[in-house]
């Protein structure tokens, strides 16, 4: 079964310096039908104006993955980490027992466009942690490249959850497929471009929620950049 959610069905908040679309309930956007999908809790598509960002604030018991689409994001945290991530970089921060951090556009003039993803951990109270890896376009061209996983396999960042995240660039005749084990579900988020997912046409910002399927198939892409989540169950 596949359920499609279109880009314009997401929550939206424009604060001037921040233009954000919420795939799941977040902040002032509440949608009881879209609280989470398995352990996937948040996908926020954020555009942050030059010189702006999120001042120091706290998180706990959440796996936070940041995927930059355009521009650069500067990160600082209470664990002593400081870095600037760009398109191709995947950052993982495990909030665990508690961490403080800030995120700012690294440019004073150009916007930064990113996806911030929250995944519920398998257990509470772990030690906080941080990791980042780079995945060039060639790694994702015409294939599903694992970028986050519970065991850090194939050079992915490690998230402490029953979830794996894949990224793909699909264009023209390129195809990619992800087999799903029985009882697993998949969530597909189109970051940009357009393509078909299991025969359904999706455009930028659209998502597909897939259950009881043998595989996720991506094809007929038009400059598409896609994230695919392989998820276990959590509270249904």
N, C-alpha and C positions, 0 to 999 in steps of 0.2 A: 504494500500500500504506500502511496506517495501523496503527501499533502503539500500544496504550494502556498507560500505566503509571499505576497508581492511587496515590493519596496515601499510603496505608499501606504501599506497597512501597518508599518512599524510606528512606534512612538517617535516623536520629534520635539526637540527643544533647541531653539536658537537664542543664545545668550549674547550675540554680537561677536564676542571674541571666540566663542565656541559654538559650532553648528553640529548637533549630534543626533543620530538616529539610533533608536533602541530596538533590538530584535526581541528582547524580553523585558518584563517589568523592571524599571530602574528609576530611582529618584522619584520625581513627581509623576512619572508614567506608570500606571498600574493597569495590568490586563490579566485577570485571573486565568485566562485561556493560554497565556504565554508567560508562565513563571519560570520554567526551565524545560529542557528536553534531555531526559536522563541527567547526567551530572553537568551538562552544559547550562550555565546560569546566565551569562551575559555575553552579548556581542554588541558593542557600541561602535558605530562608525563615526569617528570624530574628525572634524576639520578645525584646527586651531590656528588662529591668526598669528602673524609674525609678532614675536616678542611676548606672547601670552602663554598661559599654561595653568597647571594645577599646582598651587602652593603645597607646602608640606602637610600631609594628611596621613591617617593611619588605616591599615587593613589587618585582618586576622583571619585565619582558617579559610584561605582561598588561594587557588592557583591562578595567577594572573599572567596571561600571555599577551604580548603586544606585537603586532605585525604592521610594519610601516609600509604604506602604499606609495606615498610621495613625500618629499621633504625630509626633515631630520628632527628627532626628538631627543632632548637632553634629560637624562635620568639621574637622580641622586637619592640615596636611601640611608637609613640609620645603621645598615650593616657595613657601611663604608664604601659601597659601590658607586661609581660615577662613570657614565658613558654616554655617547651619542649614537643612536641607532638610526639607520636609513633603510630604504627599500632593499629587501633581501635579508635583512636582519630579523631574527626572532628572539625575543626576550622573554624569559620566564622568571617571575618572582613568586616564591612560595611564602605567603604571609605568615602561616603557622601561628605561633603564640603571639605574634604582633610585630609589625614593622611600620616605620614611617618613611614616606618617600615624597618626592616632588617630580613633576614632569612638565617641561617647558619646551615650546618651539625653539629649536636651536638657531633659527634665523630671526632677525629683527623685521624682515620684510616679506618673506615668502611663507605661505601657509604650509602646515604639515597635515597630511591626510593619513589616518591610521585606523586599524581595528584593535580595540581592546577587548579581550576575551577573558571571562572568568569561568573557571571550572571548579566545581565543588570537590574538595579532597576526600579521599577514602576514610580518613580519620582526622580528628581535631587534635590540636596541641603539639604538632610537630615543630621542629626548629625551623625558623625562617631560612630561606636560601635564595640564591640568585644565579642565573646562568643566561648566556646569550650565544647564539650561533648564527653563522651567515650561510644563506642558501642562494646562490646566484641564479639568474634566469635560466641558464643552461641546465641546472639541476632539476628544474620544474617543467622544462619545455616538452610538451607532449606526454607527460607522465605525472603520476602522483608521487610526490616526494614527501616522505614522512619528516615532519619538522618538530613534532612533540610526541612523546610516548611515555608510558609508565616505566619503561626500562632503559630509556635513552638509546634505543637501538639505531643502528645505521647513522650515528652522529647527530641524532635529534636531541633537543633539550628534554629534560626529564620532568614530567608532571606527576604529582602524587595522587593520581585519580585513575579510574577505569575509563580512560579516554585516550585516543590517539588522533593527532591532527595532521592532515596531509595538505600540501599546496600543489597546484597545477596551473600551467599556462597552456591553454588549448586554443588552437586556431586552425581554420581550414579543415583538412582531412585528418588532423590529429585526433586520436582517441585514447582514452585511459579508463581503466576499470578497477574498482576495489571490491574484491569478494568480501561478503559479510558472513560471519559465522552465525549459526542458529542462535536466536535470542538476542542478537545485537541489533542496534539501530544506527542510522546514519543521519547526519544533518549536513546539508550543503549550503554554503553561503557564496553567492557570486559577488566578488569584490569589484570587478569591472568587466566591461564587455558583455557578451551574451553567448549562450550555448544551449544544448539540450542535455537534460539530466534524466536518464531512464525514459527518454522519449518526450519529455516535457520541456517546452521552451522557457528559458529563464534569462532575465536581463540583470544588469547591475543593481544590487540591493535586494534582489529576490532570494528566497530560500526554499529548500525542499526538505521536508521531514519524511524519512523513509523507514518503514518497519516491515518485517516479514518479507524481505527481499533477499535474493541470492547475491546481489551485487549492486554497486553504484556505477553507472556507466556515463562517462562524459564524452560528448562528441559535437560535431557541427559548431565549433567555436568560432567566434568573431572577436579576436583579441581579448579572450576571456582570461581572467585570473580568478581562481576558485579555491576556497578552503573546504575540505571534506573532513567531517568529524566521525570517527568510528567509536560508538558509545555503548557502554553497558547501561543497565537499568538503575534508576534511583527514584524511589518513591513513585513508581509507575511511570 
